Amino acid sequence: MYPNPQLSAFEQISQRRSVRAMDLQAPGPDQAQIDQLLHAAARVPDHGKLGPWRFICFQDDGREAFGEHLAQRFHELKPEAPLPAIEAERGRFVRAPLVIAVISSVQAQSRIPEWEQLLSAGAACQNLLIAANLMGFAAQWLTEWYAYDEVIDQKLGLNVGERVAGFVYIGSASAKPDERQRPDLQQRIQHWNES
Ligand SMILES: Cc1cc2nc3c(=O)[nH]c(=O)nc-3n(C[C@H](O)[C@H](O)[C@H](O)COP(=O)(O)O)c2cc1C
């Protein structure tokens, strides 16, 4: 079973794995759990207390409705695409019971550097993944092509200074994820020594 509820929070974070969106099934979080997840997601470091992020939740029919926009835009971009490819786009958001779009909302006029505001949105995505795991759900943080498309941005209602930090897919794992190759951590750790 993934995630394993027997493990401590520290163990869960240390062994965290994403579960592919296509392997996320019902049940997903109920409304009270979604509220808790969003509360945890927002509990991130935030220089200047700007709250430079917001969340758009896709559940139930909302997922299919948004899939129509994805299919339409995909067809527009790739008129030669075969029907099955367009249908796959239509079905993207129904891969999981819940998709949360984490929107980075940068305030350009702020004294806080844009970089730090973007990092805070990334932290919100990661908090969401971890909170979902600790609640017993599996999750995956995806961007795919539609996080980088201006027409989709418009459909999402993004304002100036906003972009998609990630679509976090959440549900119950239908398969336990295998371990994957990890970067060599020792190569990435330095202990500072002036001499
Ligand atoms: C900002 C961001 C965007 C990502 N977008 C994608 C994506 O579009 N497609 C994909 O296969 N993985 C994407 N990933 C990677 C997965 O979320 C995941 O980290 C990867 O499959 C490795 O699994 P792990 O999280 O268990 O190590 C993205 C990760 C980040 C941080």
Ligand as a Chemical Component Dictionary entry (heavy atoms), coordinates in Angstrom:
data_LIG
# 
_chem_comp.id                   LIG 
_chem_comp.type                 NON-POLYMER 
_chem_comp.pdbx_formal_charge   0 
_chem_comp.three_letter_code    LIG 
# 
loop_
_chem_comp_atom.comp_id 
_chem_comp_atom.atom_id 
_chem_comp_atom.alt_atom_id 
_chem_comp_atom.type_symbol 
_chem_comp_atom.charge 
_chem_comp_atom.model_Cartn_x 
_chem_comp_atom.model_Cartn_y 
_chem_comp_atom.model_Cartn_z 
_chem_comp_atom.pdbx_ordinal 
LIG C1  C1  C 0 7.749  21.756 -11.585 1  
LIG C2  C2  C 0 7.657  20.302 -11.930 2  
LIG C3  C3  C 0 6.979  19.899 -13.064 3  
LIG C4  C4  C 0 6.903  18.567 -13.428 4  
LIG N1  N1  N 0 6.233  18.215 -14.563 5  
LIG C5  C5  C 0 6.234  16.953 -14.966 6  
LIG C6  C6  C 0 5.588  16.586 -16.185 7  
LIG O1  O1  O 0 5.010  17.411 -16.872 8  
LIG N2  N2  N 0 5.640  15.278 -16.548 9  
LIG C7  C7  C 0 6.292  14.332 -15.793 10 
LIG O2  O2  O 0 6.324  13.161 -16.182 11 
LIG N3  N3  N 0 6.868  14.645 -14.626 12 
LIG C8  C8  C 0 6.867  15.925 -14.198 13 
LIG N4  N4  N 0 7.464  16.253 -13.017 14 
LIG C9  C9  C 0 8.142  15.197 -12.232 15 
LIG C10 C10 C 0 7.197  14.402 -11.336 16 
LIG O3  O3  O 0 6.428  15.249 -10.529 17 
LIG C11 C11 C 0 7.982  13.467 -10.386 18 
LIG O4  O4  O 0 8.788  14.217 -9.535  19 
LIG C12 C12 C 0 8.819  12.481 -11.150 20 
LIG O5  O5  O 0 7.974  11.595 -11.839 21 
LIG C13 C13 C 0 9.766  11.686 -10.229 22 
LIG O6  O6  O 0 9.074  10.993 -9.243  23 
LIG P1  P1  P 0 9.340  11.214 -7.688  24 
LIG O7  O7  O 0 8.655  12.508 -7.314  25 
LIG O8  O8  O 0 8.744  10.015 -7.056  26 
LIG O9  O9  O 0 10.806 11.290 -7.480  27 
LIG C14 C14 C 0 7.524  17.585 -12.610 28 
LIG C15 C15 C 0 8.189  17.988 -11.447 29 
LIG C16 C16 C 0 8.268  19.322 -11.110 30 
LIG C17 C17 C 0 9.005  19.720 -9.855  31 
# 
loop_
_chem_comp_bond.comp_id 
_chem_comp_bond.atom_id_1 
_chem_comp_bond.atom_id_2 
_chem_comp_bond.value_order 
_chem_comp_bond.pdbx_ordinal 
LIG C1  C2  SING 1  
LIG C2  C3  SING 2  
LIG C2  C16 DOUB 3  
LIG C3  C4  DOUB 4  
LIG C4  N1  SING 5  
LIG C4  C14 SING 6  
LIG N1  C5  DOUB 7  
LIG C5  C6  SING 8  
LIG C5  C8  SING 9  
LIG C6  O1  DOUB 10 
LIG C6  N2  SING 11 
LIG N2  C7  SING 12 
LIG C7  O2  DOUB 13 
LIG C7  N3  SING 14 
LIG N3  C8  DOUB 15 
LIG C8  N4  SING 16 
LIG N4  C9  SING 17 
LIG N4  C14 SING 18 
LIG C9  C10 SING 19 
LIG C10 O3  SING 20 
LIG C10 C11 SING 21 
LIG C11 O4  SING 22 
LIG C11 C12 SING 23 
LIG C12 O5  SING 24 
LIG C12 C13 SING 25 
LIG C13 O6  SING 26 
LIG O6  P1  SING 27 
LIG P1  O7  DOUB 28 
LIG P1  O8  SING 29 
LIG P1  O9  SING 30 
LIG C14 C15 DOUB 31 
LIG C15 C16 SING 32 
LIG C16 C17 SING 33 
# 
